[in-house]
Amino acid sequence: MREYDFIVVGTGVSGLSFALKAAAHGRVAVLTKRSPEVSNTAWAQGGICCVADPQDSFEAHIADTIDAGAGLCEETVVNTIVRSAPAAIDAMIAQGVNFDREPDGSFSLGKEGGHTQRRILHARDTTGREISEKLLAAARHEKNIEILDNHFAIDLVTTAKLGFKGENRIVGLYALDEVNGKIITFRSDRVILCTGGCGRVYLYTTNPKVATGDGIAMAYRAGATVANMEFIQFHPTCLYHHELKNFLISEAVRGEGGILIGRDGKEFMAAYDPRGSLAPRDIVAQAIDHEIKRTGGPCVYVDIAHRSKNYITKRFPNIYETCLSVGIDAARQPIPVVPAAHYQCGGVQTDIDGATSIAGLYAVGEVACTGLHGANRLASNSLLEGAVVATRTFERIMTHQRPGDIAKSYNVPDWISGDAENVDELVVIYHNWDEIRRLMWDYVSIARTDKRLKRASTRLQNLRREVQEFYWNFKICPELLELRNLVETASLIVECAQSRHESRGLHYTLDFPSPNDSMPAQDTLLVREPVTG
């Protein structure tokens, strides 16, 4: 048994921002299933939104966010997060984060799809890495923060799971120490999930390998409400190349003049939206998908070769060098791109302060659904949400949940493996993993139908039974845990998609190609009774 005042799962901007604030008020465990440098935050290229130009305004940023969200944004949440951006940026700068600046010292501001003004702060084209490195360095200097890498959170422990009646509260979690194979019991009445998204549910994704929906699956199994999982954002421009299958070509490239062209070399986005290549991501991804199917080509292209090589290499050094490593010179030729799964706009339902439906359990960042993104995320709002909500979660806990000794009232039993055997053939796990990702890509990607969703649901039900049998009969290993979470999250996406009989934002179905405007837009909510014992 290991006890902490706060347990954070994840080392992205959300988890580290919270941990740095909480360290002054108690012992903080930060769990990550791989090394702390690996997170969705670290992979973020474009930047972070903040109104910083005299020509811009909070009202304009709010309006752009709500427009992109296709009728499902919570306006009070949007208003609060947008207006909190300057303070969040100041806090990052205080931790050593360096954003690009103009010669006069003002922020260098980029523009991305769906934005009517330049408001994207960036650190060249590796903004997420800059934020991640500086916050991680600060966390490592805090004596009250213990970063536990290679610790895979397995399941949450709640009072309902322990068999107690009344309000369901968090009292801890179980985690696998991947180095020695032991399962550790962690006890705390304040657990903050910052596990990122679920991009690896799909065959083609811009996400790192760690994005397997772990936080979503854990929270759902514990009885937390999950919302809007049908809204999976497909980034329009993932590099199309057999050697680099998940490298992102940032939307900022289009913000700086890059144009989407077809295999015939002609611009095509004007036929889909008057904003052209800078339309919101749902529109652009659907347009590219349509163009690829219409022309039979394997991809489309982003052309920024009309900008100078000096400009491209300075503004997008990582993108330029990565493309050049596989023989694509972005200063001389267009970059081949295809859509790929990128960001989940749904997640564990929370309020603006990160609170879930389980007392003491919080969720911040991509794992959560606060209402900011609605049915489609406005580019570069994600890092902002993580930073702002992490601060508000900390303030909420310090106001309403002190001193933090509730968990000590409950006897949290140690993990019992029983007669479980070591996994004898990992090939079975890998086969199921591949099958889930391929069926999700074929049946539940950019364009959906009722028939495709039904097929996906039927096969996922069978896979869930197979994975559950595996889970109970064999000893825990990271591959099995990820497969378990992957099939759970995929099932949530399909169930939510089957419940929405309209096309809205990122959910596009050929059977209901238009929004249902006869009634107010509704969230899709799922909740499961927690399993006791």
C-alpha positions as CSV (number, residue, x, y, z in Angstrom):
1,M,0.0,0.0,0.0
2,R,1.3,3.4,-1.0
3,E,-0.5,6.6,0.1
4,Y,-0.4,10.0,-1.5
5,D,-2.3,13.2,-1.1
6,F,-2.8,13.4,-4.9
7,I,-2.4,10.8,-7.6
8,V,-2.0,12.1,-11.2
9,V,-2.1,9.7,-14.1
10,G,-0.3,11.2,-17.1
11,T,2.6,13.5,-17.8
12,G,1.2,15.9,-20.4
13,V,0.4,19.6,-19.9
14,S,-2.7,18.7,-17.8
15,G,-1.0,16.3,-15.4
16,L,2.2,18.3,-14.9
17,S,0.3,21.6,-14.6
18,F,-1.8,20.1,-11.8
19,A,1.1,18.4,-10.1
20,L,3.2,21.6,-9.9
21,K,0.4,23.4,-8.1
22,A,-0.5,20.6,-5.8
23,A,3.1,20.0,-4.7
24,A,3.0,22.8,-2.2
25,H,0.1,21.2,-0.4
26,G,1.0,17.5,-0.2
27,R,2.7,14.5,-1.7
28,V,2.0,13.9,-5.4
29,A,2.4,10.7,-7.3
30,V,2.6,11.1,-11.1
31,L,2.1,7.8,-12.9
32,T,3.0,7.2,-16.5
33,K,2.9,3.9,-18.3
34,R,6.0,4.7,-20.4
35,S,8.7,7.4,-19.9
36,P,7.4,10.8,-18.8
37,E,8.6,12.4,-22.0
38,V,6.0,10.4,-24.0
39,S,2.7,12.1,-24.1
40,N,0.2,13.6,-26.6
41,T,1.3,17.0,-25.4
42,A,4.9,16.3,-26.5
43,W,3.6,15.5,-30.0
44,A,1.6,18.7,-30.4
45,Q,3.0,20.8,-33.2
46,G,0.8,23.8,-33.9
47,G,0.6,25.7,-30.7
48,I,-1.8,27.1,-28.0
49,C,-4.6,29.6,-28.4
50,C,-4.5,33.0,-26.7
51,V,-5.9,36.4,-27.6
52,A,-2.7,38.5,-27.8
53,D,-3.2,40.7,-30.9
54,P,-4.9,44.1,-30.6
55,Q,-7.0,43.2,-33.7
56,D,-8.3,40.1,-31.9
57,S,-10.8,39.8,-29.0
58,F,-12.0,37.2,-26.5
59,E,-15.4,37.5,-28.2
60,A,-14.0,36.6,-31.5
61,H,-12.1,33.5,-30.1
62,I,-15.3,32.5,-28.3
63,A,-17.4,32.8,-31.5
64,D,-14.8,30.8,-33.5
65,T,-14.9,28.0,-30.9
66,I,-18.7,27.8,-30.8
67,D,-18.9,27.9,-34.6
68,A,-16.5,25.0,-34.9
69,G,-18.4,23.1,-32.1
70,A,-21.5,22.7,-34.3
71,G,-24.1,23.5,-31.6
72,L,-22.7,21.4,-28.8
73,C,-20.3,23.7,-27.0
74,E,-21.1,24.8,-23.4
75,E,-20.9,28.6,-23.8
76,T,-20.1,29.3,-20.2
77,V,-17.2,26.8,-20.4
78,V,-15.9,28.3,-23.7
79,N,-16.1,31.8,-22.2
80,T,-14.3,30.9,-19.0
81,I,-11.4,29.0,-20.7
82,V,-10.9,31.6,-23.5
83,R,-10.7,34.4,-20.9
84,S,-8.3,32.4,-18.7
85,A,-5.8,32.0,-21.5
86,P,-3.5,34.9,-20.7
87,A,-3.0,33.7,-17.1
88,A,-2.3,30.2,-18.3
89,I,0.3,31.5,-20.8
90,D,2.0,33.6,-18.0
91,A,2.2,30.5,-15.8
92,M,3.9,28.5,-18.6
93,I,6.4,31.3,-19.2
94,A,7.1,31.4,-15.5
95,Q,8.0,27.7,-15.7
96,G,10.5,28.5,-18.5
97,V,8.4,27.9,-21.6
98,N,9.7,30.0,-24.6
99,F,7.2,31.0,-27.2
100,D,8.4,32.5,-30.5
101,R,8.4,36.3,-30.6
102,E,8.7,39.1,-33.1
103,P,11.7,41.4,-33.1
104,D,9.7,43.9,-31.0
105,G,9.2,41.3,-28.3
106,S,5.5,40.6,-29.0
107,F,4.3,37.0,-29.5
108,S,4.7,35.6,-33.0
109,L,1.1,34.5,-33.7
110,G,0.0,31.8,-36.1
111,K,-3.4,31.1,-37.7
112,E,-5.1,27.8,-38.2
113,G,-8.4,26.5,-39.6
114,G,-11.5,27.9,-38.2
115,H,-9.8,30.9,-36.6
116,T,-10.7,34.4,-37.9
117,Q,-7.6,36.0,-36.4
118,R,-4.0,35.1,-35.6
119,R,-3.9,33.8,-32.0
120,I,-1.8,30.7,-32.0
121,L,1.3,31.0,-29.8
122,H,4.0,28.6,-30.9
123,A,7.6,27.4,-30.4
124,R,8.4,26.8,-34.1
125,D,6.6,23.6,-35.0
126,T,7.4,21.7,-31.8
127,T,5.3,23.7,-29.3
128,G,4.1,20.7,-27.4
129,R,7.7,19.4,-26.9
130,E,8.8,22.8,-25.6
131,I,5.9,22.9,-23.0
132,S,6.4,19.3,-22.0
133,E,10.2,19.6,-21.5
134,K,9.9,22.7,-19.4
135,L,7.1,21.5,-17.2
136,L,8.7,18.2,-16.7
137,A,12.0,19.8,-15.7
138,A,10.1,21.9,-13.2
139,A,8.3,18.9,-11.8
140,R,11.6,17.0,-11.3
141,H,12.8,19.8,-9.1
142,E,9.8,19.5,-6.7
143,K,10.6,17.3,-3.7
144,N,6.9,16.6,-3.2
145,I,6.4,15.2,-6.7
146,E,7.3,11.6,-7.4
147,I,7.3,10.7,-11.0
148,L,6.7,6.9,-11.4
149,D,7.5,5.9,-15.0
150,N,6.6,2.5,-16.3
151,H,3.7,2.3,-13.9
152,F,0.5,1.3,-15.9
153,A,-2.7,2.3,-14.1
154,I,-5.0,-0.8,-14.3
155,D,-8.2,0.1,-12.6
156,L,-9.7,2.7,-10.2
157,V,-10.8,1.6,-6.7
158,T,-14.1,3.2,-5.6
159,T,-16.4,2.7,-2.6
160,A,-19.0,1.1,-4.9
161,K,-16.4,-1.4,-6.1
162,L,-15.6,-2.3,-2.5
163,G,-19.3,-2.9,-1.9
164,F,-20.3,0.2,0.1
165,K,-23.6,1.9,-0.4
166,G,-24.2,5.6,-0.8
167,E,-22.2,8.1,-2.8
168,N,-19.6,6.5,-5.1
169,R,-16.2,7.9,-4.1
170,I,-12.6,7.3,-5.3
171,V,-10.3,5.7,-2.8
172,G,-7.3,4.7,-4.9
173,L,-6.1,2.6,-7.9
174,Y,-4.1,-0.4,-8.9
175,A,-1.0,0.0,-11.1
176,L,1.4,-2.4,-12.7
177,D,5.1,-1.8,-12.1
178,E,6.3,-2.9,-15.5
179,V,9.9,-3.3,-14.4
180,N,9.3,-6.1,-11.8
181,G,5.8,-7.2,-12.8
182,K,4.3,-6.4,-9.4
183,I,0.9,-4.8,-9.0
184,I,0.9,-1.9,-6.5
185,T,-2.1,-0.6,-4.5
186,F,-2.2,3.2,-4.4
187,R,-4.5,4.9,-1.9
188,S,-5.8,8.5,-2.2
189,D,-9.2,10.2,-2.2
190,R,-8.0,12.6,-5.0
191,V,-7.2,11.0,-8.3
192,I,-6.7,13.1,-11.4
193,L,-6.9,11.4,-14.8
194,C,-4.7,13.2,-17.5
195,T,-4.2,10.2,-19.8
196,G,-4.9,11.8,-23.1
197,G,-6.9,10.3,-25.9
198,C,-7.6,7.1,-27.8
199,G,-6.1,7.7,-31.3
200,R,-4.6,4.2,-31.4
201,V,-8.1,2.8,-31.7
202,Y,-7.7,3.6,-35.4
203,L,-5.4,2.0,-37.9
204,Y,-4.1,5.4,-39.1
205,T,-3.5,8.1,-36.4
206,T,-1.2,11.0,-35.6
207,N,-1.0,9.9,-32.0
208,P,1.9,8.3,-30.1
209,K,1.6,4.6,-29.2
210,V,0.5,5.4,-25.6
211,A,-2.8,6.8,-26.8
212,T,-5.0,3.7,-26.1
213,G,-7.9,5.3,-24.2
214,D,-6.7,4.1,-20.8
215,G,-8.3,6.8,-18.7
216,I,-11.7,6.6,-20.6
217,A,-11.9,2.9,-20.1
218,M,-10.9,3.0,-16.4
219,A,-13.4,5.7,-15.6
220,Y,-16.2,4.0,-17.5
221,R,-15.5,0.7,-15.7
222,A,-15.6,2.5,-12.4
223,G,-19.1,4.0,-13.1
224,A,-18.2,7.5,-14.3
225,T,-20.4,9.1,-17.0
226,V,-18.8,9.3,-20.5
227,A,-20.0,11.8,-23.1
228,N,-19.9,12.3,-26.9
229,M,-17.4,9.6,-27.8
230,E,-18.7,9.6,-31.4
231,F,-16.9,12.8,-32.1
232,I,-13.4,11.7,-33.1
233,Q,-11.5,14.4,-34.9
234,F,-9.6,13.2,-38.0
235,H,-6.7,15.6,-38.7
236,P,-6.9,16.4,-42.4
237,T,-3.1,16.3,-43.1
238,C,-1.1,13.3,-41.9
239,L,2.0,12.6,-44.0
240,Y,1.3,10.0,-46.6
241,H,4.4,7.8,-46.7
242,H,5.1,4.1,-46.0
243,E,8.0,4.9,-43.7
244,L,6.3,7.6,-41.6
245,K,2.7,6.6,-41.0
246,N,1.7,8.9,-38.2
247,F,3.7,12.1,-38.7
248,L,1.5,15.2,-38.6
249,I,1.7,18.0,-41.1
250,S,0.6,20.8,-38.8
251,E,-2.5,22.9,-39.7
252,A,-0.2,25.9,-39.1
253,V,1.3,25.1,-42.6
254,R,-2.0,26.0,-44.1
255,G,-2.2,28.9,-41.8
256,E,1.0,30.3,-43.3
257,G,-0.2,29.9,-46.9
258,G,-0.2,26.2,-47.6
259,I,-2.9,25.2,-50.1
260,L,-4.6,21.8,-50.4
261,I,-4.4,20.5,-54.0
262,G,-5.6,17.3,-55.7
263,R,-3.6,14.8,-57.8
264,D,-4.3,17.1,-60.8
265,G,-2.4,19.9,-59.0
266,K,-5.6,22.0,-58.6
267,E,-7.0,23.6,-55.4
268,F,-10.3,21.9,-54.4
269,M,-11.4,23.2,-51.0
270,A,-13.2,26.3,-52.4
271,A,-15.8,23.9,-53.7
272,Y,-16.5,22.7,-50.2
273,D,-16.3,25.8,-48.1
274,P,-15.6,29.5,-48.7
275,R,-12.8,29.5,-46.2
276,G,-10.9,27.1,-48.5
277,S,-7.9,25.3,-46.9
278,L,-8.6,27.1,-43.6
279,A,-12.0,25.7,-43.0
280,P,-12.6,23.8,-39.7
281,R,-11.1,20.3,-39.5
282,D,-14.3,18.4,-39.8
283,I,-15.1,20.1,-43.1
284,V,-11.5,19.7,-44.5
285,A,-11.2,16.0,-43.5
286,Q,-14.6,15.2,-45.0
287,A,-13.6,17.1,-48.2
288,I,-10.3,15.2,-48.5
289,D,-12.0,11.9,-47.9
290,H,-14.5,12.7,-50.7
291,E,-11.7,13.8,-53.1
292,I,-9.7,10.7,-52.5
293,K,-12.7,8.5,-53.2
294,R,-13.8,10.6,-56.2
295,T,-10.5,10.6,-57.9
296,G,-9.2,7.2,-56.9
297,G,-5.9,8.8,-55.8
298,P,-4.2,7.6,-52.6
299,C,-3.8,11.0,-51.1
300,V,-4.0,14.8,-51.7
301,Y,-1.3,17.4,-51.2
302,V,-0.4,20.4,-49.1
303,D,1.6,22.9,-51.3
304,I,3.6,25.6,-49.5
305,A,6.5,25.6,-52.0
306,H,5.6,29.2,-53.0
307,R,7.0,30.4,-49.7
308,S,10.8,30.8,-49.5
309,K,13.0,27.9,-48.3
310,N,14.4,30.2,-45.7
311,Y,11.0,30.9,-44.3
312,I,9.9,27.2,-44.3
313,T,13.0,25.9,-42.6
314,K,12.8,28.6,-39.9
315,R,9.0,28.3,-39.2
316,F,8.7,24.6,-39.7
317,P,12.1,23.1,-39.1
318,N,10.9,19.7,-37.7
319,I,8.3,19.2,-40.5
320,Y,10.9,20.2,-43.2
321,E,13.6,17.9,-41.9
322,T,11.3,15.0,-41.4
323,C,9.8,15.3,-44.9
324,L,13.3,15.7,-46.3
325,S,14.4,12.5,-44.5
326,V,12.0,10.5,-46.8
327,G,12.8,12.4,-50.0
328,I,10.2,15.1,-49.9
329,D,11.5,18.7,-50.2
330,A,8.6,20.9,-49.0
331,A,10.4,24.0,-50.4
332,R,10.2,22.5,-53.9
333,Q,7.3,20.1,-54.0
334,P,3.9,19.5,-52.4
335,I,3.6,17.2,-49.4
336,P,1.4,14.1,-49.8
337,V,-1.2,13.9,-47.0
338,V,-4.2,11.9,-45.9
339,P,-6.6,12.3,-42.9
340,A,-5.8,10.3,-39.7
341,A,-7.4,9.9,-36.3
342,H,-6.2,12.8,-34.2
343,Y,-8.3,14.0,-31.2
344,Q,-11.2,12.8,-29.2
345,C,-13.7,15.6,-28.5
346,G,-15.7,13.4,-26.1
347,G,-14.5,11.7,-22.9
348,V,-15.2,11.4,-19.2
349,Q,-17.9,14.0,-18.6
350,T,-16.7,16.7,-16.2
351,D,-17.6,20.3,-15.2
352,I,-15.3,23.3,-15.8
353,D,-13.4,22.3,-12.7
354,G,-12.6,18.7,-13.9
355,A,-15.0,17.0,-11.5
356,T,-16.5,13.7,-12.7
357,S,-19.6,11.9,-11.5
358,I,-17.5,10.0,-9.0
359,A,-16.5,12.0,-5.9
360,G,-12.8,12.7,-5.7
361,L,-12.1,11.6,-9.3
362,Y,-11.2,14.3,-11.7
363,A,-10.3,14.3,-15.4
364,V,-8.4,17.0,-17.3
365,G,-7.3,17.4,-20.9
366,E,-8.2,15.1,-23.8
367,V,-9.5,12.4,-21.6
368,A,-12.3,14.7,-20.4
369,C,-15.4,16.2,-22.0
370,T,-15.9,19.7,-20.4
371,G,-18.1,21.0,-23.2
372,L,-15.4,23.3,-24.7
373,H,-15.0,21.4,-28.0
374,G,-18.6,20.4,-28.6
375,A,-18.9,18.3,-31.8
376,N,-15.6,19.5,-33.3
377,R,-12.4,21.0,-31.7
378,L,-11.2,24.3,-32.9
379,A,-7.5,23.9,-33.7
380,S,-5.0,24.6,-30.8
381,N,-7.7,24.9,-28.1
382,S,-6.6,21.6,-26.5
383,L,-3.4,22.6,-24.8
384,L,-5.2,25.7,-23.5
385,E,-8.0,23.6,-22.1
386,G,-5.5,21.3,-20.3
387,A,-3.6,24.1,-18.7
388,V,-6.7,26.1,-17.6
389,V,-8.8,23.2,-16.3
390,A,-5.8,21.8,-14.4
391,T,-5.6,25.0,-12.5
392,R,-9.3,25.1,-11.8
393,T,-9.2,21.5,-10.7
394,F,-6.5,22.2,-8.2
395,E,-8.4,25.2,-6.8
396,R,-11.6,23.2,-6.6
397,I,-9.9,20.5,-4.6
398,M,-8.3,22.9,-2.2
399,T,-11.6,24.6,-1.6
400,H,-13.9,21.6,-1.3
401,Q,-11.9,18.5,-0.6
402,R,-9.5,19.1,2.3
403,P,-7.7,17.6,4.2
404,G,-7.8,14.5,2.1
405,D,-8.2,11.6,4.5
406,I,-11.4,10.0,3.3
407,A,-9.5,7.1,1.6
408,K,-8.0,6.1,4.9
409,S,-11.4,5.2,6.2
410,Y,-11.6,2.3,3.7
411,N,-9.6,-0.9,3.6
412,V,-8.4,-1.1,0.0
413,P,-7.4,-4.7,-0.6
414,D,-4.3,-5.7,-2.4
415,W,-4.4,-7.1,-5.9
416,I,-4.8,-10.9,-6.1
417,S,-3.7,-12.7,-9.2
418,G,-4.9,-16.1,-8.1
419,D,-4.1,-18.9,-10.5
420,A,-3.5,-16.7,-13.5
421,E,-0.8,-17.9,-15.9
422,N,1.8,-15.9,-17.9
423,V,0.6,-15.0,-21.4
424,D,1.8,-17.8,-23.6
425,E,1.2,-16.3,-27.0
426,L,1.3,-12.5,-27.5
427,V,0.4,-13.1,-31.1
428,V,-3.2,-13.5,-30.0
429,I,-3.1,-10.0,-28.4
430,Y,-1.5,-8.4,-31.4
431,H,-4.0,-10.0,-33.7
432,N,-7.0,-8.7,-31.8
433,W,-5.3,-5.3,-31.5
434,D,-4.9,-5.1,-35.3
435,E,-8.5,-6.3,-35.9
436,I,-9.9,-3.6,-33.7
437,R,-7.9,-0.8,-35.4
438,R,-8.8,-2.0,-38.9
439,L,-12.5,-2.5,-38.2
440,M,-12.7,1.0,-36.6
441,W,-11.0,2.5,-39.6
442,D,-13.2,0.6,-42.1
443,Y,-16.5,1.1,-40.3
444,V,-16.3,4.0,-37.9
445,S,-14.1,6.6,-39.5
446,I,-14.8,9.8,-41.3
447,A,-18.0,8.6,-43.1
448,R,-20.3,6.2,-41.3
449,T,-23.5,4.2,-41.9
450,D,-25.9,2.3,-39.7
451,K,-24.9,-0.9,-41.4
452,R,-21.2,-0.3,-40.8
453,L,-21.8,0.6,-37.2
454,K,-23.9,-2.5,-36.6
455,R,-21.1,-4.7,-38.0
456,A,-18.5,-3.0,-35.9
457,S,-20.7,-3.4,-32.7
458,T,-21.3,-7.1,-33.3
459,R,-17.6,-7.8,-33.8
460,L,-16.5,-5.7,-30.8
461,Q,-18.9,-7.5,-28.6
462,N,-17.2,-10.8,-29.5
463,L,-13.8,-9.2,-29.0
464,R,-14.7,-7.9,-25.6
465,R,-15.6,-11.4,-24.5
466,E,-12.4,-12.8,-25.9
467,V,-10.3,-10.1,-24.2
468,Q,-12.1,-10.4,-20.9
469,E,-11.4,-14.2,-20.9
470,F,-7.8,-13.4,-21.6
471,Y,-7.7,-10.8,-18.8
472,W,-9.0,-13.1,-16.1
473,N,-7.0,-16.2,-17.1
474,F,-3.5,-14.7,-17.6
475,K,-1.2,-12.5,-15.6
476,I,-1.3,-8.8,-16.3
477,C,1.1,-7.4,-18.9
478,P,1.1,-4.0,-20.7
479,E,0.0,-5.5,-24.0
480,L,-3.0,-7.1,-22.4
481,L,-4.0,-3.9,-20.5
482,E,-3.8,-1.8,-23.6
483,L,-5.9,-4.3,-25.6
484,R,-8.5,-4.3,-22.8
485,N,-8.7,-0.5,-22.8
486,L,-8.7,-0.4,-26.6
487,V,-11.7,-2.7,-27.1
488,E,-13.6,-0.9,-24.3
489,T,-13.0,2.6,-25.8
490,A,-13.8,1.4,-29.4
491,S,-17.1,0.0,-28.1
492,L,-17.9,3.4,-26.4
493,I,-17.3,5.2,-29.7
494,V,-19.5,2.8,-31.6
495,E,-22.3,2.9,-29.0
496,C,-22.3,6.7,-29.0
497,A,-22.3,6.8,-32.8
498,Q,-25.2,4.5,-33.0
499,S,-27.2,6.8,-30.7
500,R,-26.8,9.9,-32.8
501,H,-29.2,9.8,-35.7
502,E,-27.9,12.9,-37.5
503,S,-24.7,14.3,-38.9
504,R,-23.2,16.9,-36.6
505,G,-19.6,18.1,-36.5
506,L,-17.2,15.2,-36.6
507,H,-20.0,12.6,-36.7
508,Y,-21.0,12.2,-40.4
509,T,-23.3,9.5,-41.4
510,L,-24.6,8.8,-44.9
511,D,-28.0,7.6,-43.4
512,F,-28.6,11.0,-41.8
513,P,-26.5,13.5,-43.8
514,S,-27.8,16.6,-42.1
515,P,-28.1,17.9,-38.5
516,N,-31.5,17.3,-36.8
517,D,-32.5,20.9,-36.2
518,S,-36.0,20.1,-35.1
519,M,-34.8,19.9,-31.5
520,P,-31.9,21.3,-29.5
521,A,-28.6,19.5,-29.9
522,Q,-28.0,16.9,-27.2
523,D,-25.0,15.2,-25.6
524,T,-24.6,11.5,-25.9
525,L,-24.2,10.1,-22.4
526,L,-23.1,6.6,-21.3
527,V,-22.8,5.2,-17.8
528,R,-22.3,1.7,-16.5
529,E,-23.0,0.4,-13.0
530,P,-19.6,-0.3,-11.4
531,V,-18.8,-3.9,-10.9
532,T,-18.4,-4.7,-7.2
533,G,-15.8,-7.1,-5.7
